[in-house]
């Protein structure tokens, strides 16, 4: 298991025996022993997994839903993060969608989760940068990260098709001349990254209300290390390589542009390798992080079988179109008894390549049931696959 980016890298794993799902062997001792024997390789190290959940935060007034309002979703998201931390999960991640009955503005939620938890990473997957003011976002992110004690892991991207046409226009943004909306999102991302460095850029008022520090002023609160904890949600090899050059970590979801016709997990594994190659070529000093998202449901009891064991979950990748020109491959869901799941997941090359696994959860089934799913994966699946 890895400690938060910015505090250490893959080469200095966190020395902690408290979580029940870790192996009985000390990972730190394994690393030291392997280092001295010169037998360790990156393939072995990338077997180590951080495991988090990813919630889209849906709500609906349906009586079958445990989340029937925005208040339900927001409060349950806080409770679920607390339960995840109690169980030994590594991360609580939230999706951002606008104009939808789902989680939207992430920073109040991230700040609340940060105030209620102590160890778990808190992140997004992803914030659509087409809708964002980079300056205001730096202030919000800095405040949330300070509250959380440096635990934010912010996934950002150019976004996906939304509920309305060109929704970012309603937020006051439009592409520059000769620019499309994807390029606008990447431009906002680059500006956000530059502001996170904390370098002063604003000329101070010679007669300020309060005394200023010397020199040009930066946005506050500044959170040291947050720049290294920004991830780019990538749907293509090209944007994965672009993210690597800019020093962002990589998130790859349950869908990707279909660039080769191969199964999703094979395309994503190649995407992660391309990202790492571009990272190395860029000469960055730290070790990057990579995540994949998956829907995984161990069938342990009648309730699990009722929800996910009736053949309603797709067992094969699907091909679809995000728009009239963009062919995408959508990943399968995994739902089976633990022994079957273990064998299926062993064959997922992208999970093997990534250091972080985000479990997409059915948040409308409530906190208790989602905690049951997470605990089942931590106890029945993770140890058998060596996800420490």
Number of C-alpha atoms within 10 A of each C-alpha: 24 22 17 23 23 16 12 14 16 20 15 15 18 17 13 11 13 8 14 13 22 20 15 10 10 14 21 16 12 11 17 14 13 13 13 9 9 9 10 15 10 10 10 11 16 19 19 22 23 21 24 26 26 23 24 24 24 21 22 17 10 11 8 10 15 18 24 17 16 17 11 17 26 20 14 20 26 22 18 22 27 21 20 23 20 14 18 20 23 24 26 28 25 26 22 21 23 17 11 13 16 20 22 19 13 20 18 14 19 29 21 17 26 26 15 14 19 13 19 23 26 27 27 24 26 26 25 25 24 27 22 18 16 20 14 12 16 24 18 18 23 23 20 27 26 19 18 23 14 23 25 30 24 27 25 25 24 24 22 14 12 14 11 11 9 15 16 20 13 11 12 10 17 17 16 11 6 6 11 11 19 16 15 19 23 22 19 21 23 16 14 21 20 13 21 26 16 18 13 14 12 11 10 16 11 8 8 8 7 7 10 13 8 8 11 12 16 17 17 12 16 20 20 15 17 23 20 22 21 27 28 28 28 27 25 18 20 13 18 26 24 17 24 26 19 15 25 25 26 29 27 27 21 20 24 22 22 20 14 9 12 12 17 29 23 17 22 29 20 16 25 25 18 17 25 22 14 20 25 16 11 14 11 14 9 16 16 22 24 22 25 25 24 22 18 22 26 26 21 15 9 10 11 19 17 12 15 20 17 10 11 11 15 13 12 13 16 14 17 13 13 13 10 6 7 10 15 21 23 20 22 20 19 20 25 19 18 19 12 14 19 18 13 13 16 12 12 16 16 25 25 23 25 25 23 27 25 27 23 22 22 17 22 23 14 18 22 12 16 19 21 16 20 24 20 17 20 22 15 19 23 18 17 17 16 14 22 22
